[in-house]
Amino acid sequence: MDLRNGIGLRPLGNTPAEFEQDLLSNLYYRRGTTVESASAQDAYETLALTVRDRLAARRARTSAAQYAANPRWVYYLSAEFLFGRQLSQNLLYSNTGEVAAAALKAFGLAPGEVEELDVEPGLGNGGLGRLAACLLDAMATLDIPAVGYGIRYDFGIFKQAFADGAQVEKPDAWAFQGNPWEFPAPDDRQTVFFYGHTTRDSDGNTTWIPGEIVLGEPSHMLVPGYGTDTVNIVRLWSARGSESSFDLSRFSAGQYAEAVQEAVRAENISKVLYPDDSTELGRELRLKQQYFLVSCSLRDIIRRFRLRNAAWSEFAGKTAIQLNDTHPTLAIPELMRLLVDEEGLSWDEAWEITQRTFAYTCHTLLPEALETWPVALFERLLPRHLEIIYAINEGLLGEVRSRFPDDLDRVRRMSLIQEEPERRVRMANLAVTGTTAVNGVAELHSKLLAETTLRDFAELWPAKFRNVTNGVSPRRFVRLANPSLADLITSSLGDGGWINDLDRLEDLAPLADDPAFLSRWREIKRANKVRLGLGDPDSLTDVMVKRFHEYKRQQLKLLHVITQYHRIKNNPGGSYVPRTVLFAGKAAPAYHAAKSIIRLINAVARVVDEDAAVAPYLKIVFPPNYNVTLGELIIPAADLSEQISLAGKEASGTGNMKLALNGAITIGTLDGANIEIRDRVGADNFFLFGLDTPGATALRAAGYNPRAYYERDDELRAALDAIASGAFGGVGQEVADSLLNRDEYLTLADYRAYVDCQSEVDEAWQDQDRWTRASILNTARTGFFSADRTVRDYISTIWHVDPVHVPHP
Ligand code: F58
């Protein structure tokens, strides 16, 4: 029998009897409990193990095929992954949903009860983290050999609750009960250095003598592909103190805290996602996290490379490392350090390998969001990396000077080191310099990156700049989130193959004129609203779900809501389209202005709720703690998708794609991927309003005065006056003041166009056939936004990797 890589594994059967047998074995042998004493948690974990085993068997075959092929691998480095719940996904991907439901009956449990125990690992903030998870899903589905690398934060993104309408943040101990989906691999532990100093020998070789040593312990989760046998992995690192970090003599002397302080300090590195960076220590901890991720992952990547290859000259040909934003950018100087200091390669050889290996995705346009770190902090924490960054900078600035002689200002702008007002390392500049390709995440974003934020670099190296428009997983955001719609599509298209071939949704378009199809479509949308359980399912469900940020303009939506409230109050006998306005999202804990907007929305919701005259027409709901799980409930229930950021500020958006795919019609500006959505669904099936990017730039250049809009528009004035006068509680003054006196994101300039566009929405809604037709066409024409297409674009323009087919046994 061939035992290598699981080829000799006993196949796990999927008949009800076989599944039940395995469930029982797992309960006794792995969970260590009995049917008589099993709790719901025991049932959940046992089920998870039984499902996981089926994927692990596929993983073994994947590994065998991938190692035999010795392909170029994709390594996706990301400080964030928002995976969402695993159970329903893994039941679907292993095709065990039905047998599992039957077997659970034996425990006297319904699948729903067990599902509630499946905790979502909140290891990210928002779009960037969810994109990482969608791309891993698509890579596995497309049979691309890939590994994701991230940090296994003990505490993920905070849990949001409301107290008196204000956001309060609670810690998210997501793995408190354990996490049955991961495999700890302590033997693949890596050693990470921090602090200390460097020394040079007589040959000029540099050694870094560290001042602190921390261990990185990986555990991996399985990333199955859908409709294929490929199962990839994502490795997440936990920080641990070394064996000697426990001080027994101090412990014996009763100094219990001091005895463990070194271990605690080490473990704090992977304690929380985005530690508060308002203090010096907090900033240092964030940089430590970044280096920790990079150092552990690169060593693991090299370990994997060496299993199959010997020569460094082959490394880049076998390794494509994608940097998800600048957080993993230290991988560039770290690979240089490993190659030059530890492997003895020349600087030029190492630089060639490094540049060919890495590529960088940028997710922002806001200049203030481009990371920089104090040189002084680098000097202390990563002394060798600072030297390497200086050396890279010399090469870069040499090239700039020779291409643009006498352009000192350009040299200053492009330097990896900002000089004023404080010396800082510019991570985006480093990321562009050390990579073969730089991409934005939507067409407009990529264009603006090259024209504005990264213009100097695009002028120096135009060929480096690409666009890869984002995409989302149709598995998670259609098939799992909206099973009834998925079933309707499958029966209409004849088979379920569309889930992995999303352009086939086009074939739904002719059905948009079929009355029976229209009414089935409407029934499903209504049932999804009933399932969500917030607001009248017959009302227009108007959804704005995303992180709270002033540029995204939740304030604008709120101004429209207040205007609608005033209209109803002023004319109670009028006829109005009943709306349920749903907001959801978190604000960064230190982002005061965003938190004020949250409080104000909750306050307005309360006033509207208590007003019997308004209640039939307007309801505001704001469920707390928006996450992937809640998104999966809200998105399929949405009629209207709010994508109203100021043009030129939202890099792409991915919620816009998820909502359109689920048949919500967008009201939006010409920003991010909205433009590409509108191009595809057609102008008739998209509510466009507001300034475009050149318009916004021109308005600012001409001297924007928000007060002028306030004075000239009665409805706007009434809304702002109501806010400022405290009609909706204590925070109104602050929000109104910011809008009237600064309005950095031109909210008031877009108010009138937005409110009028919302009237068009109301009118369209009154013709339900027209609305439903547009809804169907949104789904039919947004197949482009599958993450599968995104991954194909990365492959053809950046990674140049081949799939490895995993043979079916
Ligand atoms: C988002 N960025 C973009 N950043 O805002 C969004 O337009 C885009 O669709 C998405 O990336 C995927 O490309 C984003 O989520 C963050 O969460 C930052 C992480 C680091 C701290 C500051 C926020």
Residues whose N, C-alpha, C, O or C-beta is under 5 A from the ligand:
A	BS01	F58	N125 G126 G127 L128 L131 H363 V441 E650 A651 S652 G653 T654
